Amino acid sequence: MSSFIYLLTPLGGVHSYCSLLRIGFHAIFGDLLFLKGLFSLNMFVFMLIWIFYLRNFSL
């Protein structure tokens, strides 16, 4: 939707630059949020495996 609004604004105007920056920031922060979620899921699985390994390990 934001790319459609960008196409409706006149080129060189303040609104066109602002909407272009907004599109870029949405893409960057969306990718960062995806990577954070992927990393959190990876750490959860790693810690789960580690906990089961320590429960079965006798001292």
Phi and psi in degrees as a GROMACS rama.xvg file:
@    title "Ramachandran Plot"
@    xaxis  label "Phi"
@    yaxis  label "Psi"
@TYPE xy
-68.0043  -30.7836  SER-2
-69.2353  -31.3405  SER-3
-67.8874  -40.1599  PHE-4
-64.3584  -37.2428  ILE-5
-61.8751  -37.2017  TYR-6
-69.9548  -25.4176  LEU-7
-81.5954  -18.7029  LEU-8
-83.2483  148.659  THR-9
-68.6303  141.791  PRO-10
-66.3288  137.934  LEU-11
89.2417  -6.55085  GLY-12
-81.1009  165.833  GLY-13
-65.6616  -38.1556  VAL-14
-66.0118  -34.5041  HIS-15
-68.6586  -39.5913  SER-16
-68.5077  -40.0566  TYR-17
-65.3152  -42.2185  CYS-18
-71.0324  -32.412  SER-19
-66.2124  -41.1942  LEU-20
-64.0661  -39.3  LEU-21
-64.3427  -40.344  ARG-22
-62.4661  -42.8921  ILE-23
-64.8015  -42.8616  GLY-24
-68.1327  -36.3741  PHE-25
-62.8398  -40.5293  HIS-26
-66.7681  -45.0622  ALA-27
-65.2743  -49.5693  ILE-28
-71.0907  -28.8959  PHE-29
-64.9472  -42.4394  GLY-30
-65.1544  -41.1111  ASP-31
-64.5864  -39.3848  LEU-32
-66.2116  -38.0434  LEU-33
-64.0776  -44.0144  PHE-34
-65.75  -37.1912  LEU-35
-63.2815  -43.0587  LYS-36
-65.0326  -39.9786  GLY-37
-65.1442  -41.8591  LEU-38
-65.1958  -40.2931  PHE-39
-64.1588  -41.7466  SER-40
-64.4782  -40.8034  LEU-41
-63.4447  -43.9039  ASN-42
-66.6986  -36.0409  MET-43
-62.8787  -45.9051  PHE-44
-65.1566  -41.4326  VAL-45
-62.418  -44.3817  PHE-46
-68.9723  -34.1215  MET-47
-63.8147  -44.5485  LEU-48
-63.8495  -41.9794  ILE-49
-63.3098  -40.1211  TRP-50
-66.1183  -43.4407  ILE-51
-66.2718  -34.3666  PHE-52
-66.491  -42.0931  TYR-53
-71.833  -30.1757  LEU-54
-67.5256  -33.7898  ARG-55
-89.0626  -3.81287  ASN-56
-91.6422  120.48  PHE-57
-96.2939  135.241  SER-58
